[in-house]
């Protein structure tokens, strides 16, 4: 157990950065403001809280059931690491180019549809903006077959990032005024660069696991 705790704590900084990048509260804040434009402050608080709680539930499900799901589908971890790394690299390109695709956020069509709904907390805020494909892939990569200690650590780190996201949603107007669009774009690009490097590492790990001969050359 002590060895598991030590190993989990050793991965905590990288896991936190990875979760912060893929959830991307800095990039989500302007979209939250646009989707809740015209709502009262109380309505914004209620929508933000519900969206974060629902996203947390979805993320928690994939943390604890992700390994079972992969095993049930017969997907090996090396293949999932490679596929997940490619997906995260595509999301990193979105961040570096400051564009929003269906991989990391709601598409323009989905956002347009959301403006016609009374309750946008579930769609598109919780899914796919917060708990999108990149986020769910990341928690499964971080927790697969690592043991309950790592599962609990990743859940805790996810909740920390979700708390940051909620805080930014609740202070969206002040945050946008303080950082400005240029400041938000700079932060987004820096996070995208970090994510690109981590994504490549996932692919390399997957290739080494599936082709052990690579390390012998």
Beta strands, then each sheet from edge to edge (+ up, - down):
end
